[in-house]
Amino acid sequence: MKPIMFVGTGSDVGKSIIAAGFCRILKQDGYKPAPFKAQNMALNSFVTPEGLELGRAQAVQAEACGINCHTNMNPVLLKPTSEKSSQIILHGKPIGNQSAKDYFLGNNKENLFDEAKSAFDTLRTKYTPIVMEGAGSISELNLKHRDIVNLRMAEHAKASVY
């Protein structure tokens, strides 16, 4: 089964809840789903059984799938430290702080995108389908070429996007 991705026109429009609902439906229908969000921004994180961090939404979605959460489900987590900067968590471990301008315009996004693709590819070997969640608005054209979570990730995954 192809991965499915849920996107929206902004933050806080229900993508996480819809993804969790589909995770549970697919589990009840006999599939072996897993959640995935390449990059999440959240002040509060969830701690995995290994003591690593990921977004709380992906932890809830993993529970809906009936599986333990893993950092491959949310390889890049941004934890705001001020109005203009965030701590970057990669595979559950802090790797530093960065201003929003440097993060969105800097050169590290391709490395983070490679990490996200690798995490997704690992999940794909164990679970099907992968229930993907976009971030923010899918229509932010100014970020499209630097995006690591919405359509570029969907294209890598060959996901059906809703």
LUMDOMI-983860 format. One record per atom (N, C-alpha, C): residue number from 1; residue in one letter; chain; atom name; x, y, z. Coordinates in nm, 2 decimals. Layout:
REM LUMDOMI-983860
NUM; A; A; CA; X; Y; Z
...
//
This chain:
REM LUMDOMI-983860
1; M; A; N; 0.08; -0.12; 0.00
1; M; A; CA; 0.00; 0.00; 0.00
1; M; A; C; 0.09; 0.12; 0.00
2; K; A; N; 0.05; 0.22; -0.08
2; K; A; CA; 0.13; 0.35; -0.09
2; K; A; C; 0.12; 0.43; 0.04
3; P; A; N; 0.22; 0.50; 0.08
3; P; A; CA; 0.21; 0.59; 0.19
3; P; A; C; 0.10; 0.70; 0.16
4; I; A; N; 0.04; 0.75; 0.27
4; I; A; CA; -0.06; 0.85; 0.25
4; I; A; C; -0.01; 0.97; 0.34
5; M; A; N; -0.03; 1.09; 0.28
5; M; A; CA; 0.01; 1.21; 0.36
5; M; A; C; -0.11; 1.31; 0.37
6; F; A; N; -0.12; 1.36; 0.49
6; F; A; CA; -0.23; 1.46; 0.52
6; F; A; C; -0.16; 1.60; 0.53
7; V; A; N; -0.21; 1.69; 0.46
7; V; A; CA; -0.15; 1.83; 0.46
7; V; A; C; -0.27; 1.93; 0.49
8; G; A; N; -0.23; 2.05; 0.51
8; G; A; CA; -0.33; 2.15; 0.54
8; G; A; C; -0.29; 2.29; 0.49
9; T; A; N; -0.38; 2.39; 0.52
9; T; A; CA; -0.35; 2.52; 0.48
9; T; A; C; -0.29; 2.61; 0.59
10; G; A; N; -0.25; 2.55; 0.70
10; G; A; CA; -0.19; 2.62; 0.81
10; G; A; C; -0.16; 2.52; 0.92
11; S; A; N; -0.10; 2.58; 1.03
11; S; A; CA; -0.08; 2.50; 1.15
11; S; A; C; -0.21; 2.49; 1.23
12; D; A; N; -0.22; 2.39; 1.31
12; D; A; CA; -0.34; 2.38; 1.40
12; D; A; C; -0.47; 2.37; 1.32
13; V; A; N; -0.47; 2.29; 1.21
13; V; A; CA; -0.59; 2.27; 1.13
13; V; A; C; -0.64; 2.13; 1.14
14; G; A; N; -0.58; 2.04; 1.22
14; G; A; CA; -0.63; 1.91; 1.24
14; G; A; C; -0.55; 1.79; 1.18
15; K; A; N; -0.44; 1.82; 1.11
15; K; A; CA; -0.36; 1.72; 1.05
15; K; A; C; -0.32; 1.61; 1.14
16; S; A; N; -0.27; 1.64; 1.26
16; S; A; CA; -0.23; 1.54; 1.36
16; S; A; C; -0.34; 1.45; 1.40
17; I; A; N; -0.46; 1.50; 1.42
17; I; A; CA; -0.57; 1.42; 1.47
17; I; A; C; -0.62; 1.33; 1.35
18; I; A; N; -0.62; 1.38; 1.23
18; I; A; CA; -0.67; 1.30; 1.12
18; I; A; C; -0.57; 1.19; 1.09
19; A; A; N; -0.44; 1.22; 1.10
19; A; A; CA; -0.34; 1.12; 1.08
19; A; A; C; -0.35; 1.01; 1.19
20; A; A; N; -0.37; 1.05; 1.32
20; A; A; CA; -0.39; 0.95; 1.42
20; A; A; C; -0.51; 0.86; 1.40
21; G; A; N; -0.62; 0.93; 1.35
21; G; A; CA; -0.74; 0.85; 1.32
21; G; A; C; -0.72; 0.75; 1.21
22; F; A; N; -0.65; 0.79; 1.11
22; F; A; CA; -0.62; 0.69; 1.00
22; F; A; C; -0.52; 0.58; 1.05
23; C; A; N; -0.43; 0.62; 1.14
23; C; A; CA; -0.34; 0.51; 1.19
23; C; A; C; -0.42; 0.41; 1.26
24; R; A; N; -0.52; 0.45; 1.34
24; R; A; CA; -0.60; 0.35; 1.41
24; R; A; C; -0.69; 0.27; 1.32
25; I; A; N; -0.75; 0.34; 1.22
25; I; A; CA; -0.84; 0.27; 1.12
25; I; A; C; -0.76; 0.16; 1.05
26; L; A; N; -0.64; 0.20; 1.00
26; L; A; CA; -0.55; 0.11; 0.93
26; L; A; C; -0.51; -0.01; 1.01
27; K; A; N; -0.48; 0.02; 1.14
27; K; A; CA; -0.44; -0.09; 1.23
27; K; A; C; -0.56; -0.19; 1.25
28; Q; A; N; -0.68; -0.13; 1.27
28; Q; A; CA; -0.80; -0.21; 1.29
28; Q; A; C; -0.83; -0.29; 1.17
29; D; A; N; -0.79; -0.24; 1.05
29; D; A; CA; -0.82; -0.31; 0.92
29; D; A; C; -0.72; -0.42; 0.89
30; G; A; N; -0.62; -0.44; 0.98
30; G; A; CA; -0.52; -0.55; 0.96
30; G; A; C; -0.39; -0.50; 0.90
31; Y; A; N; -0.37; -0.37; 0.88
31; Y; A; CA; -0.25; -0.33; 0.82
31; Y; A; C; -0.15; -0.31; 0.94
32; K; A; N; -0.03; -0.28; 0.90
32; K; A; CA; 0.08; -0.25; 1.00
32; K; A; C; 0.13; -0.11; 0.98
33; P; A; N; 0.05; 0.00; 1.01
33; P; A; CA; 0.09; 0.13; 0.98
33; P; A; C; 0.19; 0.19; 1.08
34; A; A; N; 0.26; 0.30; 1.04
34; A; A; CA; 0.34; 0.38; 1.13
34; A; A; C; 0.33; 0.52; 1.09
35; P; A; N; 0.34; 0.62; 1.18
35; P; A; CA; 0.33; 0.76; 1.15
35; P; A; C; 0.47; 0.81; 1.11
36; F; A; N; 0.47; 0.93; 1.04
36; F; A; CA; 0.59; 0.99; 1.00
36; F; A; C; 0.56; 1.14; 0.97
37; K; A; N; 0.65; 1.22; 1.03
37; K; A; CA; 0.65; 1.37; 1.01
37; K; A; C; 0.79; 1.41; 1.00
38; A; A; N; 0.84; 1.45; 0.89
38; A; A; CA; 0.99; 1.47; 0.87
38; A; A; C; 1.04; 1.58; 0.96
39; Q; A; N; 0.96; 1.69; 0.98
39; Q; A; CA; 1.00; 1.80; 1.07
39; Q; A; C; 0.88; 1.85; 1.14
40; N; A; N; 0.89; 1.86; 1.27
40; N; A; CA; 0.78; 1.91; 1.36
40; N; A; C; 0.84; 2.02; 1.44
41; M; A; N; 0.75; 2.12; 1.47
41; M; A; CA; 0.79; 2.23; 1.56
41; M; A; C; 0.70; 2.22; 1.68
42; A; A; N; 0.75; 2.19; 1.80
42; A; A; CA; 0.67; 2.18; 1.92
42; A; A; C; 0.76; 2.21; 2.04
43; L; A; N; 0.70; 2.29; 2.13
43; L; A; CA; 0.78; 2.32; 2.25
43; L; A; C; 0.79; 2.19; 2.34
44; N; A; N; 0.68; 2.11; 2.34
44; N; A; CA; 0.67; 1.99; 2.43
44; N; A; C; 0.70; 1.87; 2.34
45; S; A; N; 0.79; 1.79; 2.39
45; S; A; CA; 0.82; 1.67; 2.32
45; S; A; C; 0.78; 1.54; 2.40
46; F; A; N; 0.80; 1.43; 2.34
46; F; A; CA; 0.77; 1.30; 2.40
46; F; A; C; 0.90; 1.23; 2.41
47; V; A; N; 0.93; 1.15; 2.51
47; V; A; CA; 1.05; 1.08; 2.53
47; V; A; C; 1.03; 0.93; 2.49
48; T; A; N; 1.11; 0.88; 2.40
48; T; A; CA; 1.10; 0.75; 2.35
48; T; A; C; 1.15; 0.65; 2.46
49; P; A; N; 1.12; 0.52; 2.45
49; P; A; CA; 1.17; 0.42; 2.54
49; P; A; C; 1.33; 0.43; 2.55
50; E; A; N; 1.39; 0.48; 2.45
50; E; A; CA; 1.54; 0.49; 2.45
50; E; A; C; 1.59; 0.62; 2.51
51; G; A; N; 1.49; 0.70; 2.55
51; G; A; CA; 1.53; 0.83; 2.61
51; G; A; C; 1.56; 0.94; 2.51
52; L; A; N; 1.51; 0.93; 2.39
52; L; A; CA; 1.52; 1.03; 2.29
52; L; A; C; 1.39; 1.11; 2.27
53; E; A; N; 1.40; 1.22; 2.20
53; E; A; CA; 1.28; 1.31; 2.19
53; E; A; C; 1.22; 1.30; 2.05
54; L; A; N; 1.09; 1.31; 2.04
54; L; A; CA; 1.02; 1.33; 1.92
54; L; A; C; 0.89; 1.41; 1.95
55; G; A; N; 0.82; 1.45; 1.84
55; G; A; CA; 0.70; 1.53; 1.86
55; G; A; C; 0.59; 1.44; 1.93
56; R; A; N; 0.52; 1.51; 2.02
56; R; A; CA; 0.41; 1.44; 2.09
56; R; A; C; 0.30; 1.38; 2.00
57; A; A; N; 0.28; 1.45; 1.89
57; A; A; CA; 0.18; 1.40; 1.79
57; A; A; C; 0.22; 1.27; 1.73
58; Q; A; N; 0.34; 1.25; 1.70
58; Q; A; CA; 0.39; 1.13; 1.65
58; Q; A; C; 0.38; 1.02; 1.75
59; A; A; N; 0.40; 1.05; 1.88
59; A; A; CA; 0.39; 0.95; 1.98
59; A; A; C; 0.25; 0.90; 2.00
60; V; A; N; 0.15; 1.00; 1.99
60; V; A; CA; 0.01; 0.96; 1.99
60; V; A; C; -0.03; 0.88; 1.87
61; Q; A; N; 0.02; 0.91; 1.75
61; Q; A; CA; 0.00; 0.84; 1.63
61; Q; A; C; 0.05; 0.70; 1.64
62; A; A; N; 0.17; 0.68; 1.70
62; A; A; CA; 0.23; 0.55; 1.71
62; A; A; C; 0.15; 0.47; 1.81
63; E; A; N; 0.10; 0.53; 1.91
63; E; A; CA; 0.01; 0.46; 2.00
63; E; A; C; -0.12; 0.41; 1.93
64; A; A; N; -0.17; 0.49; 1.84
64; A; A; CA; -0.29; 0.46; 1.76
64; A; A; C; -0.26; 0.34; 1.67
65; C; A; N; -0.13; 0.33; 1.63
65; C; A; CA; -0.08; 0.22; 1.54
65; C; A; C; -0.06; 0.09; 1.62
66; G; A; N; -0.05; 0.11; 1.76
66; G; A; CA; -0.02; -0.01; 1.84
66; G; A; C; 0.12; -0.04; 1.85
67; I; A; N; 0.21; 0.06; 1.82
67; I; A; CA; 0.36; 0.03; 1.82
67; I; A; C; 0.43; 0.14; 1.91
68; N; A; N; 0.55; 0.10; 1.95
68; N; A; CA; 0.63; 0.20; 2.02
68; N; A; C; 0.68; 0.31; 1.93
69; C; A; N; 0.69; 0.43; 1.99
69; C; A; CA; 0.74; 0.54; 1.90
69; C; A; C; 0.89; 0.53; 1.89
70; H; A; N; 0.94; 0.59; 1.78
70; H; A; CA; 1.08; 0.59; 1.75
70; H; A; C; 1.11; 0.72; 1.68
71; T; A; N; 1.23; 0.76; 1.69
71; T; A; CA; 1.27; 0.89; 1.63
71; T; A; C; 1.26; 0.89; 1.48
72; N; A; N; 1.26; 0.78; 1.42
72; N; A; CA; 1.25; 0.77; 1.27
72; N; A; C; 1.11; 0.83; 1.23
73; M; A; N; 1.02; 0.83; 1.33
73; M; A; CA; 0.88; 0.88; 1.30
73; M; A; C; 0.88; 1.03; 1.30
74; N; A; N; 0.98; 1.10; 1.35
74; N; A; CA; 0.99; 1.24; 1.35
74; N; A; C; 1.14; 1.28; 1.37
75; P; A; N; 1.22; 1.26; 1.26
75; P; A; CA; 1.36; 1.28; 1.27
75; P; A; C; 1.41; 1.42; 1.30
76; V; A; N; 1.33; 1.52; 1.26
76; V; A; CA; 1.37; 1.66; 1.29
76; V; A; C; 1.27; 1.73; 1.37
77; L; A; N; 1.30; 1.77; 1.49
77; L; A; CA; 1.21; 1.84; 1.58
77; L; A; C; 1.27; 1.97; 1.61
78; L; A; N; 1.20; 2.08; 1.59
78; L; A; CA; 1.24; 2.21; 1.63
78; L; A; C; 1.16; 2.25; 1.76
79; K; A; N; 1.24; 2.29; 1.86
79; K; A; CA; 1.18; 2.33; 1.99
79; K; A; C; 1.22; 2.48; 2.00
80; P; A; N; 1.11; 2.56; 2.00
80; P; A; CA; 1.14; 2.71; 2.01
80; P; A; C; 1.21; 2.74; 2.14
81; T; A; N; 1.31; 2.83; 2.13
81; T; A; CA; 1.38; 2.88; 2.24
81; T; A; C; 1.35; 3.03; 2.26
82; S; A; N; 1.30; 3.10; 2.16
82; S; A; CA; 1.25; 3.23; 2.17
82; S; A; C; 1.16; 3.26; 2.05
83; E; A; N; 1.12; 3.38; 2.03
83; E; A; CA; 1.03; 3.41; 1.91
83; E; A; C; 1.10; 3.39; 1.78
84; K; A; N; 1.24; 3.39; 1.78
84; K; A; CA; 1.31; 3.39; 1.65
84; K; A; C; 1.41; 3.28; 1.65
85; S; A; N; 1.41; 3.18; 1.74
85; S; A; CA; 1.51; 3.08; 1.73
85; S; A; C; 1.46; 2.95; 1.79
86; S; A; N; 1.52; 2.84; 1.75
86; S; A; CA; 1.48; 2.70; 1.80
86; S; A; C; 1.60; 2.62; 1.83
87; Q; A; N; 1.58; 2.52; 1.92
87; Q; A; CA; 1.68; 2.41; 1.93
87; Q; A; C; 1.64; 2.31; 1.83
88; I; A; N; 1.74; 2.26; 1.76
88; I; A; CA; 1.72; 2.16; 1.66
88; I; A; C; 1.75; 2.02; 1.72
89; I; A; N; 1.65; 1.93; 1.71
89; I; A; CA; 1.67; 1.80; 1.76
89; I; A; C; 1.67; 1.71; 1.64
90; L; A; N; 1.78; 1.63; 1.62
90; L; A; CA; 1.80; 1.54; 1.51
90; L; A; C; 1.80; 1.40; 1.57
91; H; A; N; 1.71; 1.31; 1.52
91; H; A; CA; 1.70; 1.17; 1.57
91; H; A; C; 1.70; 1.17; 1.72
92; G; A; N; 1.63; 1.26; 1.78
92; G; A; CA; 1.60; 1.26; 1.92
92; G; A; C; 1.71; 1.32; 2.01
93; K; A; N; 1.82; 1.38; 1.95
93; K; A; CA; 1.92; 1.44; 2.02
93; K; A; C; 1.95; 1.59; 1.98
94; P; A; N; 1.97; 1.68; 2.07
94; P; A; CA; 1.99; 1.82; 2.04
94; P; A; C; 2.12; 1.83; 1.96
95; I; A; N; 2.12; 1.91; 1.85
95; I; A; CA; 2.24; 1.93; 1.77
95; I; A; C; 2.28; 2.08; 1.77
96; G; A; N; 2.20; 2.17; 1.84
96; G; A; CA; 2.23; 2.31; 1.84
96; G; A; C; 2.11; 2.39; 1.83
97; N; A; N; 2.13; 2.53; 1.84
97; N; A; CA; 2.03; 2.63; 1.83
97; N; A; C; 2.05; 2.70; 1.70
98; Q; A; N; 1.94; 2.75; 1.64
98; Q; A; CA; 1.95; 2.83; 1.52
98; Q; A; C; 1.84; 2.93; 1.51
99; S; A; N; 1.87; 3.04; 1.45
99; S; A; CA; 1.76; 3.14; 1.43
99; S; A; C; 1.67; 3.09; 1.32
100; A; A; N; 1.55; 3.13; 1.32
100; A; A; CA; 1.45; 3.09; 1.21
100; A; A; C; 1.51; 3.13; 1.08
101; K; A; N; 1.57; 3.25; 1.07
101; K; A; CA; 1.62; 3.29; 0.94
101; K; A; C; 1.73; 3.20; 0.89
102; D; A; N; 1.82; 3.17; 0.98
102; D; A; CA; 1.93; 3.08; 0.94
102; D; A; C; 1.88; 2.94; 0.91
103; Y; A; N; 1.78; 2.89; 0.98
103; Y; A; CA; 1.73; 2.76; 0.96
103; Y; A; C; 1.66; 2.75; 0.82
104; F; A; N; 1.58; 2.85; 0.79
104; F; A; CA; 1.50; 2.84; 0.67
104; F; A; C; 1.58; 2.89; 0.55
105; L; A; N; 1.68; 2.97; 0.57
105; L; A; CA; 1.76; 3.01; 0.45
105; L; A; C; 1.90; 2.95; 0.45
106; G; A; N; 1.94; 2.88; 0.55
106; G; A; CA; 2.07; 2.82; 0.56
106; G; A; C; 2.09; 2.70; 0.47
107; N; A; N; 2.22; 2.65; 0.48
107; N; A; CA; 2.25; 2.53; 0.40
107; N; A; C; 2.23; 2.40; 0.46
108; N; A; N; 2.19; 2.39; 0.59
108; N; A; CA; 2.18; 2.26; 0.66
108; N; A; C; 2.05; 2.19; 0.62
109; K; A; N; 1.96; 2.25; 0.55
109; K; A; CA; 1.83; 2.19; 0.52
109; K; A; C; 1.85; 2.07; 0.43
110; E; A; N; 1.94; 2.07; 0.34
110; E; A; CA; 1.96; 1.95; 0.25
110; E; A; C; 2.01; 1.83; 0.33
111; N; A; N; 2.10; 1.86; 0.43
111; N; A; CA; 2.15; 1.75; 0.52
111; N; A; C; 2.03; 1.70; 0.60
112; L; A; N; 1.95; 1.79; 0.65
112; L; A; CA; 1.83; 1.74; 0.73
112; L; A; C; 1.73; 1.67; 0.65
113; F; A; N; 1.71; 1.71; 0.52
113; F; A; CA; 1.62; 1.64; 0.43
113; F; A; C; 1.67; 1.50; 0.40
114; D; A; N; 1.81; 1.49; 0.38
114; D; A; CA; 1.86; 1.35; 0.36
114; D; A; C; 1.84; 1.27; 0.48
115; E; A; N; 1.85; 1.32; 0.60
115; E; A; CA; 1.82; 1.25; 0.73
115; E; A; C; 1.68; 1.21; 0.73
116; A; A; N; 1.59; 1.30; 0.69
116; A; A; CA; 1.44; 1.27; 0.70
116; A; A; C; 1.41; 1.15; 0.60
117; K; A; N; 1.47; 1.16; 0.48
117; K; A; CA; 1.44; 1.06; 0.38
117; K; A; C; 1.49; 0.92; 0.42
118; S; A; N; 1.61; 0.92; 0.49
118; S; A; CA; 1.67; 0.80; 0.54
118; S; A; C; 1.58; 0.74; 0.65
119; A; A; N; 1.53; 0.82; 0.74
119; A; A; CA; 1.44; 0.78; 0.84
119; A; A; C; 1.31; 0.72; 0.78
120; F; A; N; 1.26; 0.79; 0.69
120; F; A; CA; 1.13; 0.74; 0.62
120; F; A; C; 1.16; 0.60; 0.55
121; D; A; N; 1.27; 0.59; 0.48
121; D; A; CA; 1.31; 0.47; 0.41
121; D; A; C; 1.32; 0.35; 0.51
122; T; A; N; 1.38; 0.38; 0.63
122; T; A; CA; 1.39; 0.27; 0.73
122; T; A; C; 1.25; 0.23; 0.78
123; L; A; N; 1.16; 0.33; 0.81
123; L; A; CA; 1.03; 0.29; 0.85
123; L; A; C; 0.96; 0.21; 0.74
124; R; A; N; 0.97; 0.24; 0.62
124; R; A; CA; 0.91; 0.18; 0.51
124; R; A; C; 0.94; 0.03; 0.50
125; T; A; N; 1.06; -0.01; 0.55
125; T; A; CA; 1.10; -0.15; 0.55
125; T; A; C; 1.03; -0.23; 0.65
126; K; A; N; 0.97; -0.17; 0.75
126; K; A; CA; 0.90; -0.24; 0.86
126; K; A; C; 0.75; -0.23; 0.87
127; Y; A; N; 0.70; -0.12; 0.81
127; Y; A; CA; 0.56; -0.09; 0.83
127; Y; A; C; 0.50; -0.05; 0.69
128; T; A; N; 0.37; -0.08; 0.68
128; T; A; CA; 0.29; -0.04; 0.56
128; T; A; C; 0.14; -0.03; 0.60
129; P; A; N; 0.08; 0.08; 0.57
129; P; A; CA; 0.14; 0.20; 0.50
129; P; A; C; 0.20; 0.29; 0.60
130; I; A; N; 0.28; 0.39; 0.56
130; I; A; CA; 0.33; 0.50; 0.64
130; I; A; C; 0.22; 0.61; 0.63
131; V; A; N; 0.18; 0.66; 0.74
131; V; A; CA; 0.08; 0.77; 0.75
131; V; A; C; 0.16; 0.89; 0.78
132; M; A; N; 0.17; 0.98; 0.67
132; M; A; CA; 0.26; 1.09; 0.68
132; M; A; C; 0.18; 1.22; 0.72
133; E; A; N; 0.24; 1.31; 0.78
133; E; A; CA; 0.18; 1.44; 0.82
133; E; A; C; 0.26; 1.55; 0.77
134; G; A; N; 0.20; 1.64; 0.70
134; G; A; CA; 0.27; 1.76; 0.66
134; G; A; C; 0.29; 1.86; 0.77
135; A; A; N; 0.34; 1.98; 0.75
135; A; A; CA; 0.36; 2.08; 0.85
135; A; A; C; 0.32; 2.21; 0.80
136; G; A; N; 0.26; 2.29; 0.89
136; G; A; CA; 0.22; 2.42; 0.85
136; G; A; C; 0.13; 2.42; 0.73
137; S; A; N; 0.15; 2.52; 0.64
137; S; A; CA; 0.07; 2.53; 0.52
137; S; A; C; 0.15; 2.47; 0.40
138; I; A; N; 0.08; 2.39; 0.33
138; I; A; CA; 0.14; 2.34; 0.21
138; I; A; C; 0.15; 2.44; 0.10
139; S; A; N; 0.09; 2.56; 0.11
139; S; A; CA; 0.09; 2.66; 0.01
139; S; A; C; 0.19; 2.77; 0.03
140; E; A; N; 0.29; 2.75; 0.12
140; E; A; CA; 0.39; 2.86; 0.14
140; E; A; C; 0.49; 2.85; 0.03
141; L; A; N; 0.46; 2.91; -0.08
141; L; A; CA; 0.55; 2.90; -0.20
141; L; A; C; 0.69; 2.95; -0.18
142; N; A; N; 0.70; 3.05; -0.09
142; N; A; CA; 0.83; 3.10; -0.06
142; N; A; C; 0.93; 3.00; 0.01
143; L; A; N; 0.87; 2.89; 0.06
143; L; A; CA; 0.95; 2.79; 0.13
143; L; A; C; 0.96; 2.66; 0.05
144; K; A; N; 0.88; 2.65; -0.06
144; K; A; CA; 0.87; 2.53; -0.14
144; K; A; C; 1.00; 2.46; -0.18
145; H; A; N; 1.10; 2.54; -0.22
145; H; A; CA; 1.22; 2.49; -0.27
145; H; A; C; 1.31; 2.44; -0.15
146; R; A; N; 1.28; 2.49; -0.03
146; R; A; CA; 1.36; 2.45; 0.09
146; R; A; C; 1.28; 2.35; 0.18
147; D; A; N; 1.16; 2.32; 0.14
147; D; A; CA; 1.07; 2.24; 0.22
147; D; A; C; 1.13; 2.09; 0.24
148; I; A; N; 1.12; 2.05; 0.36
148; I; A; CA; 1.17; 1.91; 0.39
148; I; A; C; 1.05; 1.82; 0.44
149; V; A; N; 0.93; 1.88; 0.45
149; V; A; CA; 0.83; 1.80; 0.52
149; V; A; C; 0.70; 1.79; 0.44
150; N; A; N; 0.68; 1.87; 0.34
150; N; A; CA; 0.55; 1.86; 0.27
150; N; A; C; 0.57; 1.79; 0.13
151; L; A; N; 0.56; 1.87; 0.02
151; L; A; CA; 0.55; 1.80; -0.11
151; L; A; C; 0.69; 1.74; -0.15
152; R; A; N; 0.80; 1.79; -0.11
152; R; A; CA; 0.93; 1.72; -0.14
152; R; A; C; 0.93; 1.59; -0.08
153; M; A; N; 0.89; 1.58; 0.05
153; M; A; CA; 0.89; 1.45; 0.12
153; M; A; C; 0.79; 1.36; 0.06
154; A; A; N; 0.67; 1.41; 0.02
154; A; A; CA; 0.57; 1.33; -0.04
154; A; A; C; 0.62; 1.27; -0.17
155; E; A; N; 0.69; 1.35; -0.25
155; E; A; CA; 0.75; 1.31; -0.37
155; E; A; C; 0.85; 1.19; -0.35
156; H; A; N; 0.93; 1.21; -0.25
156; H; A; CA; 1.03; 1.10; -0.22
156; H; A; C; 0.96; 0.97; -0.18
157; A; A; N; 0.85; 0.99; -0.10
157; A; A; CA; 0.78; 0.87; -0.06
157; A; A; C; 0.68; 0.81; -0.16
158; K; A; N; 0.66; 0.89; -0.27
158; K; A; CA; 0.56; 0.85; -0.37
158; K; A; C; 0.42; 0.83; -0.30
159; A; A; N; 0.39; 0.93; -0.21
159; A; A; CA; 0.27; 0.92; -0.13
159; A; A; C; 0.15; 0.98; -0.20
160; S; A; N; 0.03; 0.93; -0.17
160; S; A; CA; -0.09; 1.00; -0.20
160; S; A; C; -0.11; 1.11; -0.10
161; V; A; N; -0.14; 1.23; -0.15
161; V; A; CA; -0.15; 1.35; -0.07
161; V; A; C; -0.29; 1.39; -0.06
162; Y; A; N; -0.34; 1.41; 0.06
162; Y; A; CA; -0.48; 1.46; 0.09
162; Y; A; C; -0.47; 1.59; 0.17
//
